[in-house]
Amino acid sequence: MVSFDVVSLFTSSPPDLTRNVLRKRLEEKYDESRGRLEIDHLMHLFVFCQRNCCTFNVQTYEQTKGTPMGSPISSLITELVLQELEKVTFDQFKPALWCRYVDDTFVIIERSRLADF
């Protein structure tokens, strides 16, 4: 029995990974023929939504790592990334039990397989 916790979930999601996961999911699930927006249009909008700037002491800063804190899209994107990581993990190794709530995970696996996981 082991528990995993993602540290700094939002700021730990690399932007390239989030874009790749979102594009992959859109290619799997989104039907371009039913709407006017193409996947490339949606990806362009997503890149815009990922930008996060703030001003402090008359200086403007841009968050370059992770997903923007407080953005409505951040929780959706980090969920997609976690689902993709689970999918990749389960293709290689299936634990006896896997329960996840947001970024907290409870897992039952054989002790000898912990290093593989």
C-alpha positions in Angstrom: 0.0 0.0 0.0 1.4 3.4 -1.0 0.2 6.9 -1.5 1.4 9.3 -4.2 0.8 13.1 -4.3 1.6 15.5 -7.1 3.7 18.4 -5.7 2.6 21.8 -7.1 0.2 20.2 -9.6 -0.5 23.4 -11.7 3.1 24.7 -11.9 4.5 21.2 -12.5 2.7 20.6 -15.8 5.1 21.4 -18.6 3.4 23.6 -21.3 4.6 21.4 -24.2 3.2 18.3 -22.4 -0.1 19.9 -21.8 -0.4 21.0 -25.4 0.6 17.6 -26.7 -1.9 15.9 -24.4 -4.7 18.3 -25.4 -4.0 17.9 -29.1 -4.0 14.1 -28.8 -7.3 14.1 -26.9 -8.9 16.5 -29.4 -7.7 14.2 -32.3 -9.3 11.2 -30.6 -12.6 12.8 -29.5 -13.3 16.0 -31.5 -15.2 15.8 -34.7 -14.1 18.8 -36.9 -16.9 18.1 -39.4 -19.6 19.0 -36.8 -18.2 22.4 -36.0 -16.6 25.4 -37.6 -13.5 25.3 -35.4 -10.6 23.1 -36.5 -8.3 21.5 -34.0 -5.6 24.0 -35.0 -7.9 26.8 -34.1 -8.6 25.3 -30.7 -4.9 24.8 -30.0 -4.2 28.4 -30.9 -6.9 29.5 -28.4 -5.4 27.1 -25.8 -1.9 28.6 -26.2 -3.5 32.0 -25.6 -5.4 30.8 -22.5 -2.2 29.3 -21.1 -0.5 32.7 -21.0 -0.4 34.3 -17.5 1.0 37.7 -16.8 1.0 39.9 -13.7 2.5 43.2 -12.7 4.5 43.8 -9.6 6.2 47.1 -8.7 5.6 48.5 -12.2 7.3 45.4 -13.8 5.3 42.9 -15.9 6.1 39.2 -15.4 4.9 36.1 -17.4 4.5 32.7 -15.9 6.5 30.4 -18.1 6.1 27.1 -16.3 3.0 25.1 -15.7 -0.6 26.2 -16.1 -1.9 29.5 -14.9 -3.0 29.5 -11.2 -6.6 30.5 -10.9 -7.4 30.0 -14.6 -10.6 28.1 -15.3 -8.8 26.0 -17.9 -6.0 24.9 -15.6 -7.9 22.2 -13.6 -9.2 20.7 -16.9 -5.7 20.6 -18.4 -4.0 19.1 -15.4 -6.7 16.5 -15.2 -6.1 15.5 -18.9 -2.3 15.3 -18.2 -2.9 13.1 -15.1 -5.2 10.8 -17.2 -2.6 10.5 -19.9 0.1 9.7 -17.3 -2.2 7.0 -15.8 -2.9 5.6 -19.3 0.8 5.3 -20.1 1.5 3.8 -16.7 -1.3 1.3 -16.9 -0.2 0.1 -20.3 3.1 -1.0 -18.7 1.9 -2.0 -15.2 -1.5 -2.6 -13.6 -1.7 -2.1 -9.8 -4.1 -4.2 -7.7 -5.9 -1.0 -6.8 -5.7 2.6 -8.0 -7.8 5.4 -6.4 -7.2 9.0 -7.3 -8.9 12.2 -6.0 -7.6 15.2 -7.9 -3.8 14.8 -7.3 -3.8 12.4 -4.3 -3.4 8.8 -5.2 -3.9 5.6 -3.1 -2.3 2.5 -4.6 -2.0 -1.1 -3.7 0.9 -2.8 -5.4 3.3 -5.6 -4.7 6.3 -4.3 -2.8 8.7 -5.7 -5.3 7.0 -3.7 -8.1 7.2 -0.3 -6.4 10.5 0.6 -8.0 9.0 -0.3 -11.4 6.1 2.0 -10.8 
